[in-house]
Amino acid sequence: MTNKVEQKVSVFDRSFFESENRISAIGTGFLGGKASGLLQMDSILQTEIHSQEYPGFSIQIPRMVVIRTDVFDAFLKQNDLHEVAYSDQPDDRIAMAFQNADLPFEILGDLRSLISGVKVPLAIRSSSRLEDAMYEPFAGIYGTKMTPNNQFDVDSRFRKLLEGIKFVYASTFFKAAKEYMKATKHQIQDEKMAVIIQEVVGQRFQNRYYPEISGVARSYNYYPVGHAKPEDGIINLALGLGKTIVDGGQSWAYSPSYPRTNPPFKSMSNMLKETQTEFWAVNMGSLPEYNPIKETEYLAQGTLSDAELDGSLKHVASTYDATADRIWPGLGGTGPRILTFAPILILETIPLTALVKKLLNVCEERVGAAVEMEFAVTISDDGQNPFRFGFLQVRPMVVSTEEVELDPGDMMGESVLLASERVLGNGVLNNLTDIVYIDPDAFKKEATHEIAQQIGSFNEKLRETNTPYLLIGFGRWGTTDPTAGIPVEWGQVAGAKVIVEASLEHIYAEMSQGSHFFHNVTGFGVFYFSVPYAGPHQINWALLDQKQVVDQTPFIKHIKLNHPLHIKVDGKTGKGVIKL
């Protein structure tokens, strides 16, 4: 049965862009978590966000059509796909089996009429039945396919749309999804996939299509700095598609209560290194090599030089003046460009922060919990509504309120394995006897992909025996940049109850709170310790060296203790300690 929210959605109107209904559905069954959240937000935007408060802004959910879950069920049944879907075959085999299958005939007419009248890029997004739940968010687990939708003939655009839908369906059964499912109370057979077909928020710049701003905002900040408080929230901004942020790439993070305060970079040179230098866009140019089972088939990366030629840096960049060793908002003068979003945050050329704060407040009230939301903004020369704000997603966050007391003396002593003043989570754990850690003497930055695979193997073995464990590594976990940390997928570490990101002199990258990996960490209640290279607390590697190794690879060691670890995290202060 569908719930009352899902019953409100309109039946698909073949006049997609002319229809008064910005959200409609094809088929029967569930809309899925992501689509249901957007449907609720649509009513919020209409009743609680008043355009006169934000002059120049057009604030909407981008037009979208949802293919309900019964179509997914019919697709699997008609093409006899259950055997390959539930098998252990690699992702590419599963994806190709789905590409070779036919979508139900009943929906093809609606899809063809949609694509006949739409020539803007489209995002084909997952909206599974289980997605965006409070304690099992499935963030970033399923596929999204972007298509430029700019081919001259309808047949080509129609074919690419069908390929995208089948790719999202197939991603339901990819290895990452199956591994994630093992960490929940569900079976893969419980999952049903709806698909969102949605216009991409952006503008065309030569052969690239992207928004000037993508953002992820959270109403609760786990790592506040300076005068900011956790309840002030945090906003991550990036140039181009939001893939940069949700994949854990470099973005600009700030407190909406203190938008003029820069992130705590150690120096100007550190800021130049640690800010965004590349961005994602939909490729509108020459056709890439045909690869319907590749998620980024129609995506391209650009540099800041590309963006400056596009003319998209005006409202988002600053210029570094090496002579004065200063950063100046805007593009005046020569010098390296830095994505600080200062024209908006400092000069307030756009009331973006005020709008995001308002949206976080109304979403939090409606959901009844802390929330995370994704959005995109375009800036044009339209005199009436030059700023388009596209609301893309909202999901609940998990914030623990358990009272935990941690005295300063608890952070020191011979039995302390590690301590940190930057810890995510809240509570006490006294049941972990297993530790999996990357050997600091063997670690190689160029081997992080291999290390990620080995960690996945350890995780699988421990999960088979329902053994929770402590995981210690270097740099940013879950990053897509192998030079910034360990590029694991969530399923490769889902058995860990405590994760530690340590730093070495040559590798340090603080975790992005806007990333899908981070959301899964918080959703499952995993404690996450960040141990800076030059901080007041260091890992006592000598304690680990004294323990017997039960299994190891060239890069990783697994030890088992005779007595459980004592782990305590105070969520109010962000401090935590792990003792042997």
Order of alpha helices (4+ residues) and beta strands (2+ residues): alpha-beta-beta-alpha-beta-beta-alpha-alpha-alpha-alpha-beta-beta-alpha-alpha-beta-beta-beta-beta-beta-alpha-beta-alpha-beta-beta-alpha-beta-beta-beta-alpha-alpha-beta-beta-beta-beta-beta-beta-alpha-beta-beta-beta-beta-alpha-beta-alpha-beta-beta-beta-beta
